[in-house]
Amino acid sequence: YDAMMVRYSSGMQGETLNKLISEQGSKLKKLRVAHGHTPVEVAAGAAIGVVVAAVVFFATK
């Protein structure tokens, strides 16, 4: 959940703040924006984690 939704939300807030900075002509530096992971990336990361854990478990058994 965190990798996808929380980071996505903060990325959207960053984009909105950057838009406001541009529109207002502010001298503030624009924020770096990261949008988190897509559902496919989250699923792939979970699958890799399960596989690595299983390999380590059975290799040390």
N, C-alpha and C positions, 0 to 999 in steps of 0.2 A: 504494500500500500504506500509506504513512504517513498520508495524509489519512483513511483509513478505519480501519485496524486499530490502529495505535499510539495514536491519539487516542481511539478507542473504548475501548481497554483502560484508558487513564488516566482516562477518564470513569467507568468502572465502579469503579475504585479510589477515586475521589473520592466516589462515592455510598456505598460501603462505609464510608469514613472518616466521612462525615457521619452515617451511621446509628449508628456507634459513639459519635460525639460526643453524639448525642441520647440514646442509651441510657444512657450513663455520667453524664449530667447535667453534662458538662464546660462550662466557661465559654469554651472556645475558639470562635472564629468558624467557622461552616460554610464549607466550600470552595465556590468557584464550579465548577460541573461542566459540561464541554463533551463531547459525545459524538462529535465528528468528523463525517464526512460519510457519507451513505448511498451505496450503490453507484450509484444513479441520478445523484446529484450529482457523483460522481467521473467517471462516464462523460460527463456533460454538460460538465464542466470540461475534460476531455480533448478532446472534440469542438470546443468553442469555441477552445481553444488551437491545434488543428490548422487550423481555418478562419482564424483571425487570422494565423497564421504564413504560410499560403498567400496570403492577401490582401496582406500586406506584401511577401512575396517577389515576387509577380507585379507589384505596383504599383511596385516599385523596379527592376525588371528593364529 
